[in-house]
């Protein structure tokens, strides 16, 4: 039995899917105007692990995670570069997918793009206007927050407290609104912005309506799990509930899951503090498997502190797992005896307790920290009980068990093949020749190929220098 902490009820609840054997799951994806940062990586890694565990438990998972590809930040970047907004979003979707691959995050069942779902947004907004939940002023459509009786049920905020106590939460343009707490569903275009034609104005959707429409299209009016960072609880997820439930008249989401913040050296990550790291920057110092391991080493609802020391200890911990896997592989390949003896059968049966320990941790609100502890117990057990005298079946069975648990966590137990120095020098020479010939695509390809093998290049006045990550 899997139990999930539901933000809505503020308690752990037994997971009962809407449809037996199936999980419908939506996770808010990034706004694609730059390389993703390590704060974006936490929900990506965690919810990928949740999906993997449901599949391990035999569920068929329909996992939807969007890309927000129309937004003020994307438009600003496009104006700065003098290119269409679509060029910016497509570029950073491609870069995001590279980083996701590096973190061993599997592609979602569907990765919808907001710009391709405008018709659905126009339909939902029209329905909300018809039902009296929305109204138009000078081409802008607003949602009547007070009309939705349950507003605030997810964030546990009271509407009157919001209005009286926290003006910072109010959306701009309140002189036009019937109520300062009403939020935007559609806004008219400004000069030079991308726009779509609507019954109200040439313009673009508000952010909140996008996720309501995409989850409805790809998962249906009701879904099992909606996830994201805790910064999305209010107003984004609160507004999604208001829109979706007013439109359908049904409960929108059964289980709301939110991961806690990521801090950097005990401070909130921000560009102004100079402690802002992209996943790409981390990949130049560490294999992204180390980042994944680090992210899963704490419970998802606990704040996580990122530091160089903690990344080093994650690297060392991961190394222990890889070394144990290497040893088991070596024993299995070189063993004289293939069959299991009686003692080994008993030991394999005993090893089953680590799998049970792992499952108990994951069943209890996806406690990846305790699941990793179970993996280390299995590693210790394998190191103690498998030796050169062991049979190949015993060693390979322990290895399969270790790989199975690591795979649920998205941890790859096989080491990347190391390139020889000569191979590296040859690829660098080929890259230099490609750059001279202005074949920059090939030069970038070689740099990416080397980075994937843990080789970092630095272009200096004295030529190209390289080091192993």
N, C-alpha and C positions, 0 to 999 in steps of 0.2 A: 504494500500500500504506500503510494507516494503522498506525502503531505507538503502543502505549499503555504507559505506565509502570504496571505492576501492583504494587500494594502487597504482594500475596501473595508474589510472586517477587522483589520488589525490583529489577526490571529492566524494560526496554522489551521488549514482545513484539508480534509482528505480530497485528493484529486478524483473527481468523477467527470469524465468527458461528456460532452453533449451527445456524441455518437460513439458507441462502444468501439474500442480499438483504434480510435482516431483522435488526433490532436490538431486543433486549428490554432495557430499561434502567429501573432503579429508583433514585430519589434520595430520601433522607430529607428530609421537609419540616419546617416549623416546628411548635412547640407553640404553640397559638393562645390566649394569655392576655393579649396586649398587642400594640401595633403592632410590626411587624418592625423589627429594627435592622440597621445596615449590615453587621454580621457575618453575618446571615442572607442578606443580598443577594449575597454573593460566590458561594456555591455555586449559588444560583438563576440568576444571570447566566451563570456559567461553563457549567453543565450545559445550559442553554438553548442556548448557543452550540455545544456538542458535538452536541446533537441537530440543530441547523440544518446543521452541517457534514456529518453523516451523510446528511441528506436531500439536500443539495447533491450528494453523491457517489452518489445514487441508491438509498440504502437506505430501506426502509419502517421507521419507528421507532415502536415501542410504548413510550411514555414515561410512567412512573407515578411520581407524587410525592404522598405522603400529607399529610394534616393530622392531627397528634396532638391529638385533641379531648377526651381524658379524661386528666387529669394532676393532680398535687398543686397545681401553681401555678394551674391553671384553677379548681380547687375552692376554693383560698384566696381568689382574687379574687371568686368567686361569693358566698362567705360574707361577705366585706367589703362587697359591694354589696347583699347580701340578695336575690339573684336566682338562678334555677337555673343550674347549670354550663353547660347547653346554650345559654343566652342569651349567656353570655360567649364561648363558642367560636364560635357563629354570627356574632356581632358582629365578632370579630377575623379570621375567615375572609374575611368581606366586605371588611374593611379591607386585609387582606393582598393580596387579588385586585386592589384598586385600585392598591396600590403596585407590584404585578407588572406591571400594565398600563402604569403610568408608566415602568417600566424596560424596556418593550417585551419582556417575557418572555411567550412564548406559553403558553396554558393546556396542561397535560399532557393526554395522551390520556385519562387517568383521574386524578382527584384523590380517592382513597378517604379516608373518615373512619373512624378506629379504632372509634368507637361503632357503626358500621353493619356491622362485621365480627366481632362477638363470637362468633357461632355457629362460624365458622371457627377462632377461637382455642380455643374449648372442644374442638373436634375434634382440633386439633393437640396440645393439652395431654393429652387422653385418650390419644392414640397414644403420646406420650412416656412416660406413666405405664405403659401396657401393655407397652412395650418395655423398661421398667426404667431409663429415662433420667430419670424424675422421680418424686417422692414427695410425699405430703401429710402435713402436721403441723398440727393444730388449725385446719384450713380454709385454710392456706396451702400452695400447691404450689411446690416447689423443683426446680430442674434439677440433676442430679448431674454437676457439671462434670468430675470425674475419670473418669467413665464414658465420656466422649467423648475418644477417644485423641488426636485432632488439636487439642485445645483449645490456643489460643495461636499457631496457625499464621499468622494474619493480623498480629497485633500483635508476633509474634516474642518473646512472653513465655513464660517457663517457669513452670509451675504452682507448683513448690516455691519458686521465687524470689518469686512473688507472695505466697505465704502467709507466707514468712519475712521478706521485706524490706519490704513495703509495706502495712501494716495499713489505710492510708487507702483502699485500693482495695476493701476487703472491705465487703460489704453488711451492713446492720444485722440484728439478730435472729439472730445466729450461734449463740446458745445452743440454739435449736430445730433447727438444721441438722445434718445428718450431717457436713458439712465446711464450714468458714467461707467457702470460695470458691463454694459453691452459690448460685445466684441465683433470684429470684422469677419464677414464671410466672403465678401467680394469688394475689391477697391479699384477705382478708375486708374487708368495708366497715367504715368507722367511722361514728359518728353524723353524720347530715346529708350523707353522701356519696352520689353516684349509684352504683347497683349493679345487677348482673345475677345471675340465679340460675344456679348451676353445681352439679355433683355434689359439690363440695368445700365450698362456702360461698356465701352471697350476698356478692358482692364485685366486683372488677374486675381486668382483666389487668395484668400487668407490662408495662413499656414495650417490652422487646426482642421479645416474642412478637408484638406488633402488626405490625411490619414484615415478619417472616417470613411471616405469614399473608396480608398484603395483596399482597406480591410474588408469592406462590404463586397466589393467586386470579386476579390480573390478568395475570400473565406466565408462569405455569407453574412446575414444580418446579426448573427450571434456567433461569438468566438469563445474558445476555451481560455486562452492566455494572451494577455497583452503585456509586453515588457518594454523597459527602457530605463534610463537613468532617473534617479529620484528628482533631479531638476525639472523633469517633464510632468511631474504629478500635477502641479499647478503653474500656469493655467492650461497647458496643452492637453493633458489627458482628461482633465475635468471638462474642458470644452468639447473634446471628442465624445464623451458620454452624453453631454447635453444635446449635441447635434444628432448623434446616432439614435438615441433612445426617443427623442422627440419625433424623429422621422419614422422609425419602425414601430414604436409602441412596445418594444421588447427589451429585455435586459441585453445590453451590448456585450459585456465581457464577464465571464465567470470568475476568473482569477487575475488580479493585477499584481505584477511582479516588478519591483524596482531595485536596481543596484545602487549602493551608496557611492559617494564621491571618491575621487582619487586626489590625494594631496601630494605635493612635491616637497620633500624635506620638511614636512609638517606645515607647509604653507599651501594655500589654494593656488592652483596653476593659473598663471596669467602672463600675457606678453609683457606687461609693464614691469613685472618683477623679474623678468628674464629667466623664468623657470618653466618655459613652455617648450615641450618636446614633441616632435612629430614621431610617428612610428618609423618613418624612413630614417630619421636621425638615430633612433635607437638601433636600427638594423645595421648601422655602420660600426657599432661597438659590440653588439651581441647578436647571436642567432636569435631570431624572433621566437623560437621555441622557449627560450629563457624568459622572454616577456610573457608568453602564454602561461608558463609554469608559475611565474611570479603573481600574475593576476588571479590564478586559481588557488593560491596558497592561503588566501583569507576568505572568510565567508562573504558572499556577495552583498549581504546587507550591512557589513561592517565597513567603515571608512578604511581606505587602503593608502598607505604612505609609500611613495616611490622614492628611492634613494639609490645612490651608487652601491652602497654597502649591501642593501637588500637584494639588488640585482646580482651582485657577486655571490651572495649566499644561495640565491636561486640557481645560478649557473653551476655552482659546486654540487648542489642537491640533485640537479638534473643529471649531472655527470655520474653520480652514484647509480642512478637508474640505468643509464646507458652502459656503464661498465658491467653491471650485473647481467644485462641482456647480452652483452658481448661474451661474457664468461659462459653463460648457458648455451649460447650458440656454438662456441668453441667446443665445449664438452659434448654436445649433441653430435657434432660433426666428427669428432675424433674418438668417440667411445668405441671400445672393442665389443661390448655387449649391447645388443639391441633391445632385448626383452626386459620387462619389469620384473624385479624380484619381489618377494613378499614384503620386505621392509620398505621398499620404494612405493609400493601400492599404498601402504599404511601412511607414508609421509605425504603422498599426493592427496589422500583423503583429508589429512590434517591441514594441508595448504588451502583447502576449501574454506576454512574459517576466515581467511583474509578476504576472499571474495564476498562472503556474507557480511563482513565488517564494512567493506567498501559499499555494498548495496544498502546497508542500513544507514550509512552516512548520506548517500545520495537520496534515499527515500525520505530522509528528514530534511526537507526544504533545500535539497541540492547543496549539502554541506561539503564543498569540494576540499576544504582544508582537512577535514577528517578522512575524506576519501583518499587524499594524498598520503595521509599517515598510514592508512591500510596498505597502500602500495609499498611504502617503505618497510612495513612489517613483512610483506611478502619478499622484498629484496633481501632483507636481513636473513629470512628463513632460507631463501635460495642460496645465498652466499655460505650459510652454515652447513646446508645439507647436500648441496651438489658439489661433487669433486671429480677428479680424473678417474676415480673408480666407479663413478655412476654410469648407469646405462643410458643410451641415447634417448630412449623413450621417456625416461624420467626427466632428463634435462630439457628435452623439447616440450614436454607437457608443462613444466614450470614456466618456460619461456612463453608458451602460448597464453598461459594465464596472465602473465605480466603484460604481454602485448595487448590482450583483450581489455584489461583495466585501463592501461595507458591510452588506448585508442578512444575510449569513452571521454577521457579528459582532453583528447586531441594532441596527446604527447606522442611524438614519433620516436620509437625505440631504436631504429636503425641509424647509425651515424652516416653523415654525408661523406661521400668518398673524397678524400683530400687530394688536391692537385699537387703534382710535383713542382718544384721550383722552376724547372726547365719548361714545363707546360705553361706556367704562369707567364714567364718571360716571353714565350712564343705568342701568347694571346695579346700581351701588351704591345709587342712589335706589330702585330696585325692591326691592333686598334690605332696605333700611331700612323700606320700607313693609310688606314681608312680615313682618319681625320685629315691627313694631307690631301687625300683625293676628294675631300669634302663629302665623303659618304658617312654622314653623322649618324644615320640610322644604325649602320653596322657597328660604329664605334660605341654607341649607347648600348647596343645589344651585348657587346663583349663586356662592357663595364657591369651590366646587370648579371651576365653569366658568371663573372668572377665574384660578384657580391653574393650571389646565391651559394657559392662554394666557400663563403666566409673570407673572401679576399677583398681588401679595401684599397682603392687606388687614390693617390693624391697627385694632382698635376702641379709640379713646381717649376721654377725657372731652370733648375738643373735637370729637368726631365720628370718622368713618371716614377713615383716611389710607391711601393706597395707593402702591405702588412697583413697578417692573418688576424681575423677578428677574435 
